[in-house]
Amino acid sequence: MDESWRDLDIYAPTPEHALVARTVREFTESEVEPQALEHDRAERFNHALFRSAGELGLLGVTIPETYGGAGLDASAAVIVCEGLSRSDPGFALSLMAHAILFAHNLSVNGSEEQKRRILPKAVSGEWIGGLCMTEPEVGTDVLSLRTTAKRDGDQWILDGTKTFITNGGIDETTEGDVFLVYAATGEKEISTFLVEKGMTGFRLGQKWTDKLGMRASFTAELVFDGVRVPEANRVGELGDGTTQMMRNLEVERLSIAAMGIGIAERCLQVMVDYANQRKTFGRPIRDYGQIQRYIAETFAEWKAARSFVYDTARRIRLGAVGQRVDADATKLFAAQVGKRAADAAIQVLGGYGYMGEYVVERLWRDAKLLEIGGGTLEAHHKNLSKDLCRDPGLVRT
């Protein structure tokens, strides 16, 4: 029997993936880790670090080489998000919103002119991008969004408000140069527009500060008050916005799942190191069954989640639709694994785990967003139940 398949590495299937993994690891150790706590406390996005990520090619791993990217797949996106999240999930979130929600989205759905004009700047980090979907009164029910776009000759007039937008600042001292904005162009019809910094009527609303976690990622409200957007900035066909969302959701949710496994791995490392060093009643706490349970269960869940995420990434076809089941399931599972791992690490460290200077406290706060952003746990419950009941064959091997 040929057993060469045993040598295959699901986590780095090609030399290109191995290079990305090594680059992320070295970048995280040398540049991301030293600044993580400082920027979390200051609630400040690290512009210089972001540009460094661009210089290393980490902002365009899924972008075609024609536009300056690496032309890789979903596995590469997972490698980047997992690796950065071991150290700074807040920074990883901003990078994911830029590289996946904006740049990858545009690379799949944009026109040739739009891609050639914008993607090289996005890949290099010269421009920072984001995605505008959530509104003050509209979250999961995207078909009910209230931001409108009305045709006026060769322009569109956008009116509305988007909120909780990652990389959402648009003034001279914060983030956000260009955004993909979903707006209603008819009854239950959504279209996508490129809105750029400096367009009249486009302004920064509320800056969301004092967040529970992901503090190194800038979050804001964006206001569109009669913004005139040229027809050339409409992305894809009129009314194609919902399909464009679906094309990008799979890799978005997979990337967020990768953040969960990155958090879980770091928390596992911290609790193992502490259990080896800390003594009570004259013995290392690793000898106590209560501590052993936290370590063993976290390890098992982390390994299961990591295998699930990478196996799904291997099979995801970028730009395709109809891959929601596994993508939703990976995020549903890995988000909770990350949160439970952080909670277990705090418990193992006791009072030290509760203190802000220890990384697990920050990771615990950051992990909570993964259960909300990019689709709530409840949304995944609904999607998975509906899809599985509609096609029971999905649960058969």
N, C-alpha and C positions, 0 to 999 in steps of 0.2 A: 504494500500500500504506500502510495506517495504521501509523505507527511511534510512536504515543503510548506504547506499552508500554515504549519505551526510557527514558522518564522515570520509570518506577516504581523506587522504592528498596526493594530487598529487605531492607535493614537497618533501615528505619524506614518501613514501608508506609503509615502514616496520620499525621496531625498529632499524635494522642495518643502514638504511639510516638516521634515526634520529640521531643516534650516530655519523655517519660521519659528518652530518651537524653541530652538536654541537662541535665536535672536530675541524672542520675547523673554526668555528666562534671564538672559544677560542684561537686557534693558531694565527688567523689573528689579533685579538685584542691585544694579548700579545707580539707577536714576529714579525709579518709581518708589521703591521702599523708603529711601531717605526723606522724601518730602511728604509722604502720605499723611502722617499725623498732623503736621503743620497746616496743610491745606484743608484738612477736615475741620480743624479747630477754627481756622479763619474763614471757613465757607468760601473758599476762593479757588477758582479754576486755574490750573497751571498752563498758561499759554505756551511757555517755553518748552515744557515737557510734551505738549501736544505736537508742536512743530518738530521736536526730536523724533517722535513716533512717525511723523510723516517722512522724515529723512531716512528712516529705517525701512520704509515701505509698509508699515503696519496699518496705514489708513486706507490702503487699497488692495488688500489681499484678494478680494473677489472681483475687482475691477479689471476689465480686459487690458492687455498690455498696450493696445493702441492708445489708451488714454492715460498711460503711466502706471497702471496697476500691475499686479502679479499674475492675474488671470487664473487664480486658483478657485477652490470650491468651498462648500460649507464647512468642511473639516478644518480648513485654514482659519475661517472666521471663529470657529469654536476654540481652536488653539490660542488665538489672540485673546479672546474674552476670558477664557479660563485662566491663562497665565497672569494677566494683569490683575484679575480679581483676587488672586492669592495675596496681593499686597494692597491694592487700592481700588475697591469696587466702584467708588465714585468717579474716579478717572476713567475706569473701564466703561462706565455707563455713558459718559460724554463721548468717548471714542466710538462706542457701538452706535449711538444715536447719529453720529456723523457718518461713519463708514458704512453702516448697514441701512438704517432708516432713511438716510438721505442719499449718499453716494451710490450704494448698490441699487437702491430703488430707481434712481435716475438712470443708471447704466442699463437697466432692464427696460424701462418704460419711456425714456426720453428720446428726442429726435437726435439725429446725427449732429446737427448744429449745436443743440443744447449740450450734448455730451462732450464735444470737442472744446466748447467754450468754458465749461464749468469743471468737468471731472479732473483735468490735470491740476487745477488749483485746489480741489478738494483732496486729491491724493497726496499732494505735497504738504498740505496743512496751511497753505497760504490763505485759503478760505475755510471758514467753519460753517457747517450746515446742520440743519435739523428738520424735523417733520412736525407739521401742525395738524393734529387730528382732534384731540380732546378739547372740549369746550366747557364753560362753567356749568352747564346743565346737560351736557351730553358726553358720555364716556363710552361704555361698551356698545350702546345703541347708536352706531355711527350713522345709520341711515336717517336719524332724526337731527343731524347737525343743522345749525342755524346760520352759519356763515354762508353768505350767498355771493355768487358771481353773475353779473348781468352784462350782456353784450352791449357795447356801444361802439359801433363801427369796427375798427381794427383793434379795439381794446376791450378789456373786461374790467368792470368796477367791482371790487371786493369790499364787502362790509361784514363785520362780525368780530368775534373775540375767541382766541384760542388760549388755553391755560395748561399749566403743568408741562410746559414745553422745555425739554432738555436742550441746552445750548441756546436758550431763548433770548438772551440779551441782544439788543441791536444798537446800543449807543457806542460811543467811541472807546469806552473803557471796559466793555464787557464783550460777550461772545456774539456769534450769529451774523454771518454775512449773507446767507441765502437759505431759503426754506422751501420745502415742498408743502403746499397748502391744499387741503381738501375742502372744497366748497360746493354747495348745491347750485346746480345750473338748471334745475327743473324739478318736477315732482318725483321724489325718490331717485333723482339723478345726481350723481356726484362726479365732479371733474377735478383735475389736479393742475395746480399752477405754481410756477416758480416766482417767488416774491423775494426781491433783493433789497439789501440795506440801502437806504437813501430814497426809496420810492415814496413819493408824497402820500401822506395819510397812514403810512406804516410806522407804528411806534411801539415802544416798550410800555407795557402796563405795569402790573404789580410784580415786584421781584419777590419770589418766594424764598424767604430766609428762615432761619431757626427751624430747619427741617429735622426730623428724627434721624435720618441717615442720608447717605449719598451727598454729603455736604460739599465735597470737592467738585460736584457737578452743578453748574448753574441752571436754575429752573425759573421760568418767568411766564408771565401772561403777555401775549402779543395782540395788539389791537389793529384792526384793518378798517380805517375810516375813509371810505371812498377811494381806496387805493386803485390807481389805474395800472393795469397789467397788460402789456402788449400781447397780442395774439401769439407772437413767437414764443411767449413764455408759458403757453398752455402745454401740458405734458400729455402726450398720447391723444387718443380720440376723445371727442366730447362724450361725456357720460361714462367714461371708462375708469373712473376713479375707484369704484368698488373693486373691480377686477385687479387693478394695480395694487390695492391694499392686500388682497388675498395672495398675490404673487410674492409679496414681501414678508407676510406674516410668518411663514414657515421658518425662514432663516433668522428673522428677528427673535422668535420665541426660542429657537435653538440656541441663539447667542446668549439670551438671558439665562437659559438652563445651564450653559457653560459657566456663567458667572456664579451660579449656585454651587457647582462642583469645585470651582476654584476656591470659594469661601470655605467649603467643607474640608478640602485638603489642608488649607492653612490652619484651620481650627484643630484638626486632628493632629497635625504636627506639634502645635503648641501644647495640647493636653498630654501628648505622649512625653514630650520633653519635661514638662512640669511634673508628671507622675513619676518620672525617673529621679528627679532631683529632690522633690519635696518629701520630707519625712514627718511622720507623726507617730507617737508612741514608740519611737525608736525604729520604725520600719518605713521604707518608701511607700507612698500611697498607692503605687501600682500593685501592691500585694493585697489590697482590699477589694472585695467583690463589688462594692458599689462603684468604685472607680473603674474596675475592669469592664463593667457593663457599659459605661459611657464610651470607653475607648473601643470596645469590640463592636458595639452596635453602630457607632459612627463609621468605623472602617468598613463594615459590611454595606451600609447604605451608600457611602461614598463610592465604593467600587461598583456597586450595582448601577448607581446613577451615571457614573462616568462611562461605563460600558454602553448603557442605553443611549446616552447623548452622542457618543462617537459612532455607534452603529447607525443611528438615525442620520447623522451628518454624512456618513458614507453613501447613503442611499438617496438623500435629498437632491433633486435636480433643480438647480437655481433657475428662477424665472418661470418655473412650471406652477400649476395649480393642482389642487386635489391631494395634497400631502399633509393635510391638517392634523390627522389623527395622531401620528407619532410625534409631530412637532408640539402639539398641545400637551401630549402625555409626558414628554421629556421635561417641559417647563413645569407642569403640575407637580411632578415628582422631585426634580432637582431643586426647585425653589424651596420646597419644604425640607429637603435634605440639608441644604445650606443653612437654613434657619435653625433646624434641630442641632446641627453640628456646633453652631455658635453658642447655642443655649447650653449644650453639654460641656463645651469648653469653659464657659463661665462657671458652671457648677463645679467642675474639676479644680479650677483655680481658686474657687471660693471668693474671698474678699478681693484678692488681687485681680480676678477676672472682671470684677465690677468697676475697677478703676479705669479712668480714661486713658492713662498712659499705656495700658496693655491692649494689644491689637484686637483681642477677641471681643471686647466691648464695642469697638467701632464696627467690627464685622457683623456683630449681632444686629446693630442698628441698620447697617447697610442691607443686610439680608432680607429685612422685612419688605423692602420695596419690590423684591422679586416676586412676592406673593400678590402684588397689586398691579405694578406696571406691566405694560405689554399684554394685558389680559389678566383679569383677576382669577384667583383659584376657582371662584364660582362660575366664571365664564368658561373655563376649561371643563368643569364638571358638565355644564350644559352642552358644550360642543361635542365632547367625547360621548356622552350618553346618547345624544341625537344621532351622531354618525354611526356608532356601534349598533344601535337598535335598528337603524335604517339598513345597515349592511352587516348582519351577524357573521358573515364570512371573514370579517376583519379579525375576529378573535380565534380563528383557526390557523394552525401552523401549516 
